[in-house]
Amino acid sequence: MSKVVLITGGSSGIGKSIGEFLHHKGFVVYGTSRNPERVLNSIFPLVALDVRNSESIEAAVAKIIATSGRLDIVINNAGVGITGPLEEIPSEEIKNNFETNFFGPIEVMKAVLPQMRTQKSGLIINVTSIAGYMGLPYRSIYSASKGALELITEALRMEVKSFGIHITNVAPGDFATNIASGRYHAPVIKGSAYEASYGESLRTMDEHVDGGSNPNEMAEAVYKIIQTKEPNVHYKVGAFMQKFSIVLKRILPDKVYEKMLMNHYKL
């Protein structure tokens, strides 16, 4: 029997690539979008879901279970980027980012766990970010929201392991998707104390995304995780130096690592 997969944020980017890959592998795939009626080219069904709205989440999960009778794999992929000097990011944008990147995945997991407990099986894959392993200048909120999701996953996987449910993180580096166009950019303010350094860092970040890896690499990585009987706690997917930066953070003195990041971002 084909396994049933739910992918949040499945209409574009990494989510779409994962959905298409798993669809071709024979999985029953459901993606989500806030406005599925606007997406005309999806090869798998899209269900209306806004991760910032718990009623929307519960309705989408109930619809999938009613249609397919079960839910085997959930991929918490929906997320948004955010950049800016912390001092200049509006509080409402900070809250919106955490609602999407952190509280949203928590609500999705709370909605699907009862069904997985009933089945005595299930797999939840939380898509985090290599940026969640370190505080990056002008990406403080993004790093914090993704890092928080990493820690939630570590805790929750121990709470649900006895029910036959597995939870893991997969942290991508920079991939060539439309995330840069969809993220919130705090404006570069003329005359701001951060004008020069933030403007330069913003150009560097956009170059990294534009030159990023093919999102199909993430799809292949997720498929391998699904095929693994006992998934690891953490997976990293991306260019070698991006993954190696996590190793360097572990072994280098804090100030040495900080200096390395500042040189990278030309600060």
C-alpha positions as CSV (number, residue, x, y, z in Angstrom):
1,M,0.0,0.0,0.0
2,S,1.4,3.4,-1.0
3,K,2.4,5.6,1.9
4,V,0.5,8.9,2.3
5,V,2.6,12.1,2.5
6,L,1.7,15.6,3.5
7,I,4.1,18.4,2.6
8,T,3.4,21.9,3.8
9,G,4.3,24.6,1.4
10,G,4.2,22.2,-1.5
11,S,3.4,24.6,-4.3
12,S,6.9,25.9,-5.1
13,G,10.6,25.6,-4.3
14,I,11.9,22.7,-2.2
15,G,8.4,21.5,-1.2
16,K,7.4,21.2,-4.8
17,S,10.6,19.3,-5.7
18,I,10.1,16.9,-2.9
19,G,6.4,16.3,-3.8
20,E,7.2,15.6,-7.4
21,F,10.0,13.3,-6.6
22,L,7.9,11.3,-4.1
23,H,4.9,11.3,-6.5
24,H,7.1,9.7,-9.2
25,K,8.3,7.1,-6.6
26,G,4.7,6.0,-6.1
27,F,3.8,7.8,-2.9
28,V,0.3,9.4,-2.4
29,V,1.3,13.0,-2.0
30,Y,-0.7,16.0,-0.8
31,G,0.9,19.4,-0.8
32,T,-0.4,22.5,0.8
33,S,-0.8,26.2,-0.2
34,R,-2.6,29.1,1.3
35,N,-4.2,29.6,-2.2
36,P,-4.2,26.2,-4.0
37,E,-6.7,27.5,-6.6
38,R,-3.9,29.8,-7.9
39,V,-1.5,26.9,-8.6
40,L,-2.2,25.5,-12.0
41,N,0.8,23.2,-12.6
42,S,0.9,20.8,-9.6
43,I,1.1,17.1,-10.5
44,F,-0.2,16.2,-7.0
45,P,-3.2,17.6,-5.2
46,L,-2.9,20.8,-3.1
47,V,-4.9,21.3,0.0
48,A,-5.7,24.8,1.5
49,L,-3.6,25.3,4.6
50,D,-2.1,28.3,6.4
51,V,0.4,27.3,9.0
52,R,-0.4,30.4,11.0
53,N,-4.0,29.3,11.5
54,S,-4.7,26.2,13.6
55,E,-8.2,25.8,12.3
56,S,-6.8,25.7,8.8
57,I,-4.3,23.1,9.8
58,E,-6.9,20.9,11.5
59,A,-9.2,21.1,8.5
60,A,-6.5,20.1,6.0
61,V,-5.3,17.2,8.1
62,A,-8.8,15.9,8.6
63,K,-9.5,16.2,4.9
64,I,-6.4,14.1,4.0
65,I,-7.2,11.4,6.6
66,A,-10.8,11.3,5.4
67,T,-9.7,10.9,1.8
68,S,-6.8,8.4,2.3
69,G,-7.6,6.8,5.6
70,R,-4.2,7.3,7.0
71,L,-1.2,9.7,7.2
72,D,2.3,8.2,7.1
73,I,4.7,11.0,6.5
74,V,4.5,14.7,7.3
75,I,7.1,17.1,5.9
76,N,7.1,20.5,7.7
77,N,8.5,22.5,4.8
78,A,6.5,25.8,4.8
79,G,8.7,28.6,5.9
80,V,9.7,32.2,5.1
81,G,12.9,34.1,5.1
82,I,13.6,37.4,6.8
83,T,16.6,39.7,6.8
84,G,17.6,43.0,8.4
85,P,19.4,44.6,11.3
86,L,17.5,43.3,14.4
87,E,17.1,46.9,15.6
88,E,15.2,47.9,12.4
89,I,13.0,44.8,11.8
90,P,9.4,45.6,12.8
91,S,8.1,43.6,15.7
92,E,5.1,42.4,13.6
93,E,7.5,40.9,11.0
94,I,9.4,39.1,13.7
95,K,6.2,37.6,15.1
96,N,5.0,36.6,11.6
97,N,8.3,34.8,11.0
98,F,8.0,32.8,14.2
99,E,4.3,32.1,13.5
100,T,5.3,30.6,10.1
101,N,8.7,28.9,10.8
102,F,8.2,27.8,14.4
103,F,4.7,27.9,15.8
104,G,3.2,26.6,12.5
105,P,5.2,23.4,12.4
106,I,4.4,22.8,16.1
107,E,0.6,23.1,15.3
108,V,1.0,20.8,12.3
109,M,2.7,18.2,14.5
110,K,0.1,18.5,17.2
111,A,-2.6,17.9,14.5
112,V,-1.1,14.8,13.0
113,L,0.3,13.0,16.1
114,P,-3.1,11.5,17.2
115,Q,-3.5,9.8,13.8
116,M,0.1,8.5,13.9
117,R,-0.4,7.2,17.5
118,T,-3.5,5.3,16.3
119,Q,-1.5,3.8,13.4
120,K,1.4,3.1,15.8
121,S,3.6,4.5,13.1
122,G,4.6,7.7,11.4
123,L,7.5,9.9,10.3
124,I,7.7,13.7,10.7
125,I,10.5,15.5,8.9
126,N,11.1,19.1,9.9
127,V,12.8,21.2,7.3
128,T,15.1,23.6,9.2
129,S,18.2,25.3,7.9
130,I,22.0,25.3,8.3
131,A,21.4,28.9,9.3
132,G,19.7,27.5,12.4
133,Y,23.0,26.2,13.7
134,M,24.5,29.7,14.1
135,G,23.6,33.3,14.6
136,L,24.1,35.0,11.3
137,P,24.4,38.7,11.0
138,Y,21.3,40.3,9.5
139,R,19.6,36.9,9.6
140,S,19.1,36.8,13.3
141,I,15.4,36.1,13.3
142,Y,15.6,33.4,10.6
143,S,18.5,31.7,12.5
144,A,16.5,31.9,15.7
145,S,13.3,30.5,14.3
146,K,15.0,27.6,12.5
147,G,17.3,26.8,15.5
148,A,14.3,26.7,17.8
149,L,12.6,24.1,15.5
150,E,15.8,22.0,15.6
151,L,15.6,21.9,19.5
152,I,11.8,21.2,19.5
153,T,12.4,18.2,17.3
154,E,15.2,16.9,19.5
155,A,12.8,16.9,22.5
156,L,9.7,15.7,20.8
157,R,11.3,12.7,19.1
158,M,12.0,11.3,22.6
159,E,8.5,11.9,23.8
160,V,6.8,10.0,20.9
161,K,9.4,7.2,20.2
162,S,7.4,4.7,22.2
163,F,4.4,5.2,19.9
164,G,6.4,4.0,16.9
165,I,6.7,7.6,15.6
166,H,10.0,9.0,14.3
167,I,10.8,12.7,14.0
168,T,13.9,14.2,12.4
169,N,15.4,17.5,11.1
170,V,16.8,18.1,7.7
171,A,18.7,21.3,7.4
172,P,19.3,22.7,3.8
173,G,21.9,25.2,2.9
174,D,21.4,27.6,0.0
175,F,19.2,26.3,-2.8
176,A,18.2,27.9,-6.0
177,T,14.5,28.6,-5.2
178,N,12.3,31.6,-5.0
179,I,12.8,32.0,-1.2
180,A,14.8,35.3,-1.7
181,S,11.9,36.9,-3.5
182,G,9.3,35.8,-0.9
183,R,11.2,36.7,2.2
184,Y,10.8,39.9,4.2
185,H,13.6,42.3,3.7
186,A,13.9,45.1,6.2
187,P,14.6,48.1,3.9
188,V,18.1,49.5,3.6
189,I,17.5,52.9,5.3
190,K,19.4,55.9,3.9
191,G,21.5,57.3,6.7
192,S,21.1,54.3,9.0
193,A,24.0,53.1,11.0
194,Y,23.6,49.8,9.2
195,E,23.2,51.2,5.7
196,A,26.5,50.2,4.2
197,S,27.1,46.8,6.0
198,Y,23.5,45.6,5.7
199,G,23.3,46.6,2.0
200,E,26.5,44.7,1.3
201,S,25.4,41.6,3.3
202,L,22.0,41.6,1.5
203,R,23.8,41.4,-1.9
204,T,25.9,38.6,-0.6
205,M,22.9,36.6,0.6
206,D,21.1,37.0,-2.7
207,E,24.1,35.8,-4.6
208,H,24.3,32.7,-2.4
209,V,20.7,31.8,-3.1
210,D,21.0,32.5,-6.9
211,G,24.0,30.3,-7.0
212,G,22.5,27.6,-4.8
213,S,22.2,23.9,-5.3
214,N,19.4,22.2,-7.2
215,P,16.4,21.6,-4.9
216,N,16.2,18.0,-6.3
217,E,19.1,17.3,-3.9
218,M,16.8,17.9,-1.0
219,A,14.1,15.7,-2.6
220,E,16.6,12.8,-2.9
221,A,17.8,13.4,0.7
222,V,14.2,13.3,2.0
223,Y,13.5,10.1,0.1
224,K,16.6,8.4,1.7
225,I,15.4,9.5,5.1
226,I,12.0,7.9,4.4
227,Q,13.7,4.7,3.4
228,T,15.7,4.6,6.7
229,K,14.3,2.4,9.4
230,E,15.7,4.5,12.3
231,P,16.3,8.1,11.1
232,N,19.0,10.2,12.7
233,V,18.2,13.3,14.8
234,H,19.8,15.7,12.3
235,Y,20.6,15.7,8.6
236,K,22.3,18.5,6.6
237,V,22.0,19.0,2.9
238,G,24.0,21.5,0.9
239,A,27.4,22.5,-0.3
240,F,30.4,21.1,1.6
241,M,31.5,24.4,3.1
242,Q,28.0,25.2,4.3
243,K,27.9,21.8,6.1
244,F,31.5,22.1,7.3
245,S,30.7,25.5,8.9
246,I,28.7,23.6,11.5
247,V,31.7,21.4,12.3
248,L,33.9,24.5,12.6
249,K,31.4,26.1,15.0
250,R,31.8,23.1,17.3
251,I,35.6,23.0,17.3
252,L,36.7,26.6,17.0
253,P,36.8,29.1,19.9
254,D,33.7,31.3,19.8
255,K,35.6,34.5,18.9
256,V,37.6,32.8,16.1
257,Y,34.3,31.5,14.6
258,E,32.7,34.9,15.0
259,K,35.6,36.6,13.2
260,M,35.3,34.0,10.4
261,L,31.6,34.9,9.9
262,M,32.3,38.6,10.0
263,N,35.0,38.3,7.3
264,H,32.6,36.2,5.2
265,Y,29.9,38.9,5.5
266,K,32.5,41.7,5.1
267,L,31.7,43.2,8.5
